[in-house]
Amino acid sequence: MQAHHGKSQDWKSGSSGCAAHPPYRTAGLRAGLVADLQGLGIPRLDTEDALTGKRPNIPLGQLTDGRAGRLLALVDQWIDDIRAHAAEPEPADKD
C-alpha cells in the first residue's frame, strides 16, 4: 500500500505479469483468470485493459464488502495453480 498526502490510498497488486507464469500462458486459462478478476466487483479491475500484464493499483475503498477476501482467495488459487504446475514433470522433447 502506498500513502500519499492528500491522495487516496491504493493497494498495489503483486499480480504483475501473472500471465507470464505457466499454466496461465494459454489463452483459455488467461481468459478465465481475467474473468475471475473482473467478477470480483472491484471497479478498478473491471476497467483495466490487458489486466494480466499490468500491476493495478486498487483504491482501498474498492476493497470493502468482502472484496478484499475474495481477491486474496483468487490470488491464493493462482499461487496454488502455479505451484502445482511447477511440480509437474516437463514433457519430453520429441525428436
N, CA, C and O atoms as a MOPAC input file, in Angstrom:
PM7 MOZYME 1SCF
protein

 N      0.84700 1    -1.16700 1     0.00000 1
 C      0.00000 1     0.00000 1     0.00000 1
 C      0.89200 1     1.22900 1     0.00000 1
 O      1.94200 1     1.24700 1     0.64300 1
 N      0.48200 1     2.22600 1    -0.70300 1
 C      1.21600 1     3.47600 1    -0.76800 1
 C      0.34000 1     4.59100 1    -0.23700 1
 O     -0.83600 1     4.68700 1    -0.58900 1
 N      0.90900 1     5.43000 1     0.60600 1
 C      0.16300 1     6.57000 1     1.12500 1
 C      0.75100 1     7.84400 1     0.54900 1
 O      1.96900 1     8.02400 1     0.52600 1
 N     -0.09600 1     8.70200 1     0.09600 1
 C      0.31500 1     9.99900 1    -0.43900 1
 C     -0.48300 1    11.05900 1     0.29600 1
 O     -1.68700 1    10.90400 1     0.50300 1
 N      0.17700 1    12.12600 1     0.68800 1
 C     -0.52100 1    13.20100 1     1.37400 1
 C     -1.54200 1    13.82800 1     0.42800 1
 O     -1.20700 1    14.27400 1    -0.66900 1
 N     -2.79200 1    13.85200 1     0.88000 1
 C     -3.83100 1    14.48200 1     0.10000 1
 C     -4.39300 1    13.61100 1    -1.01900 1
 O     -5.27300 1    14.05200 1    -1.75800 1
 N     -3.90000 1    12.39000 1    -1.15100 1
 C     -4.38600 1    11.49900 1    -2.20200 1
 C     -4.95400 1    10.24800 1    -1.56200 1
 O     -4.66000 1     9.95100 1    -0.40400 1
 N     -5.76400 1     9.51600 1    -2.30600 1
 C     -6.31400 1     8.27700 1    -1.78600 1
 C     -5.21900 1     7.21900 1    -1.68400 1
 O     -4.19300 1     7.29400 1    -2.36000 1
 N     -5.45800 1     6.25400 1    -0.83900 1
 C     -4.50300 1     5.16500 1    -0.68900 1
 C     -4.90400 1     4.01900 1    -1.60300 1
 O     -6.08800 1     3.73500 1    -1.78100 1
 N     -3.90700 1     3.36900 1    -2.17900 1
 C     -4.13400 1     2.26200 1    -3.09100 1
 C     -3.43700 1     1.02000 1    -2.56600 1
 O     -2.40700 1     1.10200 1    -1.89700 1
 N     -4.01300 1    -0.12500 1    -2.88100 1
 C     -3.34800 1    -1.39800 1    -2.64800 1
 C     -2.71300 1    -1.77800 1    -3.96100 1
 O     -3.39900 1    -1.87600 1    -4.97800 1
 N     -1.39500 1    -1.99500 1    -3.95700 1
 C     -0.69600 1    -2.37400 1    -5.17600 1
 C     -0.69300 1    -3.88000 1    -5.28000 1
 O     -0.10400 1    -4.57600 1    -4.45300 1
 N     -1.34300 1    -4.36200 1    -6.28000 1
 C     -1.41400 1    -5.79200 1    -6.51800 1
 C     -0.04700 1    -6.33400 1    -6.88900 1
 O      0.71700 1    -5.68400 1    -7.60200 1
 N      0.25200 1    -7.51300 1    -6.40600 1
 C      1.50100 1    -8.17500 1    -6.75800 1
 C      1.31300 1    -9.13500 1    -7.91500 1
 O      2.13200 1   -10.03200 1    -8.11500 1
 N      0.25500 1    -8.96200 1    -8.67300 1
 C     -0.04700 1    -9.91600 1    -9.73600 1
 C      0.51300 1    -9.49000 1   -11.08000 1
 O      0.04400 1    -9.94000 1   -12.12500 1
 N      1.49800 1    -8.63900 1   -11.05600 1
 C      2.08600 1    -8.16100 1   -12.30800 1
 C      2.59200 1    -9.31800 1   -13.14300 1
 O      3.36700 1   -10.15000 1   -12.67100 1
 N      2.15600 1    -9.36400 1   -14.36800 1
 C      2.65500 1   -10.38800 1   -15.28300 1
 C      2.19500 1   -11.79400 1   -14.95100 1
 O      2.89400 1   -12.75900 1   -15.25800 1
 N      1.03100 1   -11.92600 1   -14.32900 1
 C      0.59300 1   -13.26800 1   -13.92600 1
 C      0.43800 1   -14.18500 1   -15.12700 1
 O      0.53300 1   -15.40300 1   -14.97900 1
 N      0.20500 1   -13.64200 1   -16.29500 1
 C      0.06400 1   -14.46800 1   -17.48700 1
 C      1.40500 1   -15.00500 1   -17.96800 1
 O      1.44900 1   -15.88800 1   -18.82400 1
 N      2.48400 1   -14.48600 1   -17.43100 1
 C      3.81100 1   -14.94800 1   -17.84300 1
 C      4.17700 1   -16.26900 1   -17.19300 1
 O      5.15900 1   -16.89900 1   -17.58300 1
 N      3.40200 1   -16.69500 1   -16.21000 1
 C      3.70800 1   -17.92500 1   -15.49100 1
 C      2.82600 1   -19.06400 1   -15.97900 1
 O      1.61700 1   -18.89800 1   -16.14200 1
 N      3.44100 1   -20.22700 1   -16.21400 1
 C      2.61400 1   -21.37400 1   -16.54000 1
 C      1.76400 1   -21.71900 1   -15.31700 1
 O      2.24100 1   -21.53200 1   -14.19800 1
 N      0.60600 1   -22.18200 1   -15.45800 1
 C     -0.07900 1   -22.61800 1   -16.67300 1
 C     -0.88400 1   -21.51700 1   -17.35500 1
 O     -1.66300 1   -21.81900 1   -18.25900 1
 N     -0.73200 1   -20.26500 1   -16.96600 1
 C     -1.55900 1   -19.17800 1   -17.49500 1
 C     -1.03800 1   -18.59200 1   -18.80000 1
 O     -1.44200 1   -17.49500 1   -19.18300 1
 N     -0.16800 1   -19.28600 1   -19.47600 1
 C      0.32300 1   -18.79800 1   -20.76300 1
 C     -0.65600 1   -19.10900 1   -21.89300 1
 O     -0.53300 1   -18.55100 1   -22.98300 1
 N     -1.61100 1   -19.97900 1   -21.65200 1
 C     -2.58200 1   -20.31300 1   -22.69000 1
 C     -3.74100 1   -19.31300 1   -22.65500 1
 O     -4.11900 1   -18.81500 1   -21.59500 1
 N     -4.28300 1   -19.03700 1   -23.81400 1
 C     -5.33900 1   -18.02600 1   -23.92600 1
 C     -6.56700 1   -18.37900 1   -23.09300 1
 O     -7.16200 1   -17.50100 1   -22.46800 1
 N     -6.94700 1   -19.63800 1   -23.07800 1
 C     -8.14300 1   -20.04000 1   -22.34400 1
 C     -8.00900 1   -19.84600 1   -20.84600 1
 O     -8.91300 1   -19.30600 1   -20.20800 1
 N     -6.89700 1   -20.27600 1   -20.27600 1
 C     -6.69100 1   -20.10600 1   -18.83600 1
 C     -6.51000 1   -18.63800 1   -18.47200 1
 O     -6.96700 1   -18.19100 1   -17.42000 1
 N     -5.84700 1   -17.89700 1   -19.33900 1
 C     -5.65800 1   -16.47200 1   -19.11100 1
 C     -7.01700 1   -15.75200 1   -19.12500 1
 O     -7.27900 1   -14.89200 1   -18.28500 1
 N     -7.86100 1   -16.10800 1   -20.07300 1
 C     -9.19300 1   -15.50300 1   -20.15700 1
 C    -10.01600 1   -15.83800 1   -18.91200 1
 O    -10.76200 1   -14.99700 1   -18.41000 1
 N     -9.87600 1   -17.06600 1   -18.41800 1
 C    -10.57800 1   -17.45300 1   -17.19600 1
 C    -10.12300 1   -16.64900 1   -15.99000 1
 O    -10.93600 1   -16.24400 1   -15.15900 1
 N     -8.81300 1   -16.42100 1   -15.89800 1
 C     -8.27300 1   -15.62500 1   -14.80100 1
 C     -8.78300 1   -14.18600 1   -14.87700 1
 O     -9.17900 1   -13.61500 1   -13.86100 1
 N     -8.77700 1   -13.60500 1   -16.05500 1
 C     -9.28400 1   -12.24100 1   -16.23300 1
 C    -10.76400 1   -12.18400 1   -15.85400 1
 O    -11.19200 1   -11.25500 1   -15.16800 1
 N    -11.54100 1   -13.16300 1   -16.29100 1
 C    -12.97200 1   -13.19000 1   -15.96700 1
 C    -13.18000 1   -13.30000 1   -14.45900 1
 O    -14.06100 1   -12.64400 1   -13.90300 1
 N    -12.37300 1   -14.12700 1   -13.79500 1
 C    -12.48600 1   -14.25800 1   -12.34300 1
 C    -12.14100 1   -12.94500 1   -11.64600 1
 O    -12.82900 1   -12.54300 1   -10.70800 1
 N    -11.08200 1   -12.27400 1   -12.09500 1
 C    -10.68900 1   -10.99700 1   -11.50200 1
 C    -11.76900 1    -9.94400 1   -11.72800 1
 O    -12.10700 1    -9.19100 1   -10.81400 1
 N    -12.30400 1    -9.89200 1   -12.92900 1
 C    -13.33800 1    -8.90100 1   -13.22600 1
 C    -14.65100 1    -9.23300 1   -12.53900 1
 O    -15.47800 1    -8.34300 1   -12.33400 1
 N    -14.86100 1   -10.48500 1   -12.18000 1
 C    -16.07900 1   -10.89700 1   -11.49600 1
 C    -16.08200 1   -10.58000 1   -10.00500 1
 O    -17.08000 1   -10.82700 1    -9.32700 1
 N    -14.99200 1   -10.04000 1    -9.48600 1
 C    -14.90900 1    -9.72700 1    -8.06700 1
 C    -15.70600 1    -8.49000 1    -7.67800 1
 O    -15.95400 1    -8.26300 1    -6.49400 1
 N    -16.10900 1    -7.69300 1    -8.65500 1
 C    -16.86200 1    -6.47900 1    -8.35600 1
 C    -15.99200 1    -5.32100 1    -7.90400 1
 O    -16.47800 1    -4.39000 1    -7.26200 1
 N    -14.69600 1    -5.37500 1    -8.23700 1
 C    -13.77300 1    -4.29400 1    -7.90400 1
 C    -13.67500 1    -3.40100 1    -9.13400 1
 O    -13.10600 1    -3.80600 1   -10.14700 1
 N    -14.23100 1    -2.17700 1    -9.05500 1
 C    -14.28500 1    -1.32700 1   -10.24800 1
 C    -12.94400 1    -1.16900 1   -10.96700 1
 O    -12.91600 1    -1.16600 1   -12.19800 1
 N    -11.86200 1    -1.04100 1   -10.25500 1
 C    -10.55000 1    -0.85400 1   -10.89900 1
 C    -10.19400 1    -2.05400 1   -11.77100 1
 O     -9.56000 1    -1.89200 1   -12.81300 1
 N    -10.58700 1    -3.23400 1   -11.36500 1
 C    -10.28200 1    -4.42700 1   -12.15600 1
 C    -11.25500 1    -4.61100 1   -13.30600 1
 O    -10.92700 1    -5.26400 1   -14.29700 1
 N    -12.44400 1    -4.04400 1   -13.18700 1
 C    -13.43600 1    -4.14800 1   -14.26100 1
 C    -13.04500 1    -3.32600 1   -15.47400 1
 O    -13.47000 1    -3.63300 1   -16.58800 1
 N    -12.24300 1    -2.28700 1   -15.28300 1
 C    -11.94000 1    -1.37200 1   -16.38200 1
 C    -10.50500 1    -1.50400 1   -16.88600 1
 O    -10.11900 1    -0.79000 1   -17.81200 1
 N     -9.72700 1    -2.37400 1   -16.31800 1
 C     -8.30600 1    -2.48200 1   -16.66900 1
 C     -8.11900 1    -3.24800 1   -17.98000 1
 O     -8.56000 1    -4.39000 1   -18.10100 1
 N     -7.46000 1    -2.61500 1   -18.96500 1
 C     -7.11800 1    -3.28600 1   -20.21000 1
 C     -5.90600 1    -4.17800 1   -19.97700 1
 O     -5.02000 1    -3.83600 1   -19.19400 1
 N     -5.86900 1    -5.30200 1   -20.64500 1
 C     -4.74700 1    -6.22900 1   -20.53500 1
 C     -4.40900 1    -6.48900 1   -19.07100 1
 O     -3.25200 1    -6.37600 1   -18.66600 1
 N     -5.40600 1    -6.83100 1   -18.29300 1
 C     -5.29600 1    -6.95400 1   -16.84200 1
 C     -4.15600 1    -7.86000 1   -16.40200 1
 O     -3.47400 1    -7.55500 1   -15.42400 1
 N     -3.94100 1    -8.93900 1   -17.08700 1
 C     -2.91800 1    -9.88000 1   -16.64500 1
 C     -1.51000 1    -9.41000 1   -16.92800 1
 O     -0.55800 1   -10.03200 1   -16.45400 1
 N     -1.33900 1    -8.34500 1   -17.67500 1
 C      0.00000 1    -7.85300 1   -17.96400 1
 C      0.36900 1    -6.61600 1   -17.17300 1
 O      1.43500 1    -6.03900 1   -17.39000 1
 N     -0.49700 1    -6.19700 1   -16.25600 1
 C     -0.27200 1    -4.96900 1   -15.50000 1
 C     -0.31500 1    -5.25000 1   -14.01100 1
 O     -0.69000 1    -6.33900 1   -13.57500 1
 N      0.06800 1    -4.26700 1   -13.25700 1
 C      0.02000 1    -4.33000 1   -11.80100 1
 C     -0.92100 1    -3.22200 1   -11.33700 1
 O     -0.47900 1    -2.11500 1   -11.03300 1
 N     -2.21700 1    -3.52200 1   -11.28300 1
 C     -3.18000 1    -2.45700 1   -10.99000 1
 C     -3.08800 1    -1.96300 1    -9.55400 1
 O     -2.90000 1    -2.74900 1    -8.62500 1
 N     -3.22000 1    -0.66700 1    -9.38400 1
 C     -3.34400 1    -0.06600 1    -8.06200 1
 C     -4.82900 1     0.02300 1    -7.77300 1
 O     -5.57700 1     0.66400 1    -8.51200 1
 N     -5.25200 1    -0.61800 1    -6.70100 1
 C     -6.67200 1    -0.66400 1    -6.36500 1
 C     -6.92600 1     0.28000 1    -5.19600 1
 O     -6.35700 1     0.09100 1    -4.12100 1
 N     -7.77300 1     1.29600 1    -5.38600 1
 C     -8.11500 1     2.16800 1    -4.25900 1
 C     -8.70200 1     1.34300 1    -3.11300 1
 O     -9.55800 1     0.48500 1    -3.33300 1
 N     -8.23800 1     1.60700 1    -1.89000 1
 C     -8.67300 1     0.81300 1    -0.74200 1
 C    -10.18400 1     0.82500 1    -0.56600 1
 O    -10.75700 1    -0.15100 1    -0.08200 1
 N    -10.82900 1     1.90500 1    -0.94800 1
 C    -12.28100 1     1.98300 1    -0.83700 1
 C    -13.00700 1     0.95400 1    -1.70600 1
 O    -14.17900 1     0.66200 1    -1.47100 1
 N    -12.31900 1     0.40600 1    -2.70200 1
 C    -12.92000 1    -0.60700 1    -3.56600 1
 C    -12.75900 1    -2.01800 1    -2.99900 1
 O    -13.26300 1    -2.98100 1    -3.57800 1
 N    -12.06100 1    -2.14200 1    -1.87500 1
 C    -11.82400 1    -3.46300 1    -1.28200 1
 C    -12.70600 1    -3.70400 1    -0.06100 1
 O    -12.30000 1    -4.38500 1     0.88100 1
 N    -13.90500 1    -3.14500 1    -0.08200 1
 C    -14.84900 1    -3.31100 1     1.01100 1
 C    -15.85700 1    -4.39400 1     0.66000 1
 O    -15.81500 1    -4.97000 1    -0.42800 1
 N    -16.75900 1    -4.66400 1     1.58600 1
 C    -17.86400 1    -5.61000 1     1.37700 1
 C    -17.38300 1    -6.99500 1     0.95400 1
 O    -18.01000 1    -7.63900 1     0.11300 1
 N    -16.28300 1    -7.45200 1     1.52700 1
 C    -15.79400 1    -8.79700 1     1.25200 1
 C    -14.93500 1    -8.92600 1     0.00600 1
 O    -14.42800 1   -10.00900 1    -0.28500 1
 N    -14.76400 1    -7.83000 1    -0.73700 1
 C    -13.98000 1    -7.90300 1    -1.97500 1
 C    -12.52500 1    -8.24300 1    -1.71200 1
 O    -11.91300 1    -8.98300 1    -2.48200 1
 N    -11.95800 1    -7.70800 1    -0.62900 1
 C    -10.54600 1    -7.99600 1    -0.31500 1
 C    -10.35700 1    -9.49200 1    -0.08400 1
 O     -9.40200 1   -10.08300 1    -0.58600 1
 N    -11.24800 1   -10.09100 1     0.66000 1
 C    -11.15600 1   -11.53200 1     0.92300 1
 C    -11.28200 1   -12.35900 1    -0.33500 1
 O    -10.55600 1   -13.33600 1    -0.51700 1
 N    -12.20900 1   -11.96900 1    -1.21500 1
 C    -12.38000 1   -12.69800 1    -2.47700 1
 C    -11.15700 1   -12.53700 1    -3.37700 1
 O    -10.74900 1   -13.47700 1    -4.05900 1
 N    -10.57200 1   -11.32700 1    -3.37300 1
 C     -9.36700 1   -11.09400 1    -4.16100 1
 C     -8.21700 1   -11.95100 1    -3.63400 1
 O     -7.50600 1   -12.58800 1    -4.41200 1
 N     -8.03700 1   -11.96500 1    -2.32700 1
 C     -6.95900 1   -12.76700 1    -1.75200 1
 C     -7.16500 1   -14.25800 1    -1.99800 1
 O     -6.19700 1   -14.98600 1    -2.21900 1
 N     -8.41000 1   -14.71900 1    -1.96200 1
 C     -8.69000 1   -16.12200 1    -2.26600 1
 C     -8.31600 1   -16.44700 1    -3.71000 1
 O     -7.77200 1   -17.51600 1    -3.98700 1
 N     -8.60400 1   -15.53300 1    -4.62200 1
 C     -8.25500 1   -15.74200 1    -6.02600 1
 C     -6.73700 1   -15.74300 1    -6.20800 1
 O     -6.20400 1   -16.55300 1    -6.96700 1
 N     -6.04200 1   -14.84100 1    -5.51800 1
 C     -4.58000 1   -14.81900 1    -5.58800 1
 C     -4.00900 1   -16.11500 1    -5.00800 1
 O     -3.06100 1   -16.67400 1    -5.56100 1
 N     -4.57300 1   -16.59300 1    -3.90600 1
 C     -4.13300 1   -17.87100 1    -3.32900 1
 C     -4.30100 1   -19.01000 1    -4.33000 1
 O     -3.41800 1   -19.85700 1    -4.46500 1
 N     -5.44000 1   -19.02900 1    -5.03600 1
 C     -5.67800 1   -20.07700 1    -6.03700 1
 C     -4.66600 1   -19.97700 1    -7.16800 1
 O     -4.16400 1   -20.99500 1    -7.64600 1
 N     -4.36200 1   -18.75100 1    -7.60000 1
 C     -3.37100 1   -18.52700 1    -8.65800 1
 C     -2.01500 1   -19.07700 1    -8.22200 1
 O     -1.33500 1   -19.74100 1    -9.00400 1
 N     -1.61900 1   -18.80500 1    -6.97900 1
 C     -0.34300 1   -19.30800 1    -6.45500 1
 C     -0.35800 1   -20.83300 1    -6.41300 1
 O      0.61700 1   -21.47100 1    -6.81100 1
 N     -1.45100 1   -21.42300 1    -5.93400 1
 C     -1.56500 1   -22.89200 1    -5.89600 1
 C     -1.44300 1   -23.49100 1    -7.28900 1
 O     -0.77200 1   -24.50700 1    -7.47200 1
 N     -2.09300 1   -22.86500 1    -8.28200 1
 C     -2.02100 1   -23.36400 1    -9.65600 1
 C     -0.58800 1   -23.33700 1   -10.18400 1
 O     -0.14000 1   -24.28600 1   -10.82800 1
 N      0.12200 1   -22.25300 1    -9.90900 1
 C      1.49800 1   -22.13300 1   -10.38000 1
 C      2.38900 1   -23.15300 1    -9.68500 1
 O      3.23300 1   -23.77700 1   -10.32700 1
 N      2.21000 1   -23.32900 1    -8.38800 1
 C      2.99800 1   -24.33000 1    -7.65200 1
 C      2.72500 1   -25.73400 1    -8.17100 1
 O      3.65300 1   -26.52200 1    -8.35500 1
 N      1.45600 1   -26.04900 1    -8.40900 1
 C      1.10000 1   -27.36900 1    -8.91500 1
 C      1.72400 1   -27.60600 1   -10.28300 1
 O      2.22400 1   -28.69400 1   -10.56800 1
 N      1.69100 1   -26.58200 1   -11.12200 1
 C      2.27300 1   -26.71500 1   -12.45100 1
 C      3.78600 1   -26.90200 1   -12.35900 1
 O      4.36500 1   -27.67900 1   -13.11800 1
 N      4.41600 1   -26.19800 1   -11.44000 1
 C      5.87300 1   -26.30400 1   -11.27700 1
 C      6.26600 1   -27.69600 1   -10.79000 1
 O      7.37400 1   -28.15700 1   -11.06500 1
 N      5.37600 1   -28.36600 1   -10.07300 1
 C      5.66700 1   -29.70800 1    -9.56600 1
 C      5.50000 1   -30.78800 1   -10.63600 1
 O      5.98000 1   -31.90900 1   -10.46500 1
 N      4.82300 1   -30.45600 1   -11.73300 1
 C      4.61000 1   -31.42800 1   -12.79900 1
 C      5.89500 1   -31.58300 1   -13.62000 1
 O      6.59400 1   -30.60400 1   -13.87900 1
 N      6.19700 1   -32.81700 1   -14.02400 1
 C      7.39300 1   -33.00200 1   -14.86100 1
 C      7.18900 1   -32.35300 1   -16.22800 1
 O      6.08500 1   -32.35100 1   -16.77300 1
 N      8.26300 1   -31.80900 1   -16.76200 1
 C      8.22600 1   -31.21200 1   -18.09800 1
 C      8.06700 1   -32.32300 1   -19.12800 1
 O      8.66500 1   -33.38900 1   -18.97500 1
 N      7.27400 1   -32.09800 1   -20.17300 1
 C      7.14200 1   -33.12600 1   -21.21400 1
 C      8.47100 1   -33.33600 1   -21.94300 1
 O      9.22300 1   -32.39100 1   -22.18300 1
 N      8.73300 1   -34.57800 1   -22.28200 1
 C      9.96800 1   -34.88800 1   -23.00800 1
 C      9.87400 1   -34.36800 1   -24.42900 1
 O      8.81000 1   -34.41300 1   -25.04700 1
 N     10.99900 1   -33.87000 1   -24.95000 1
 C     11.04400 1   -33.40000 1   -26.33300 1
 C     10.94200 1   -34.57900 1   -27.27900 1
 O     11.56600 1   -35.61800 1   -27.06600 1
 N     10.15800 1   -34.41200 1   -28.31500 1
 C     10.03000 1   -35.45900 1   -29.33100 1
 C     10.92800 1   -35.11700 1   -30.49800 1
 O     10.81100 1   -34.04500 1   -31.09200 1
 N     11.81400 1   -36.01600 1   -30.81900 1
 C     12.73100 1   -35.79800 1   -31.94100 1
 C     12.28600 1   -36.52100 1   -33.17800 1
 O     12.94800 1   -36.44100 1   -34.21200 1

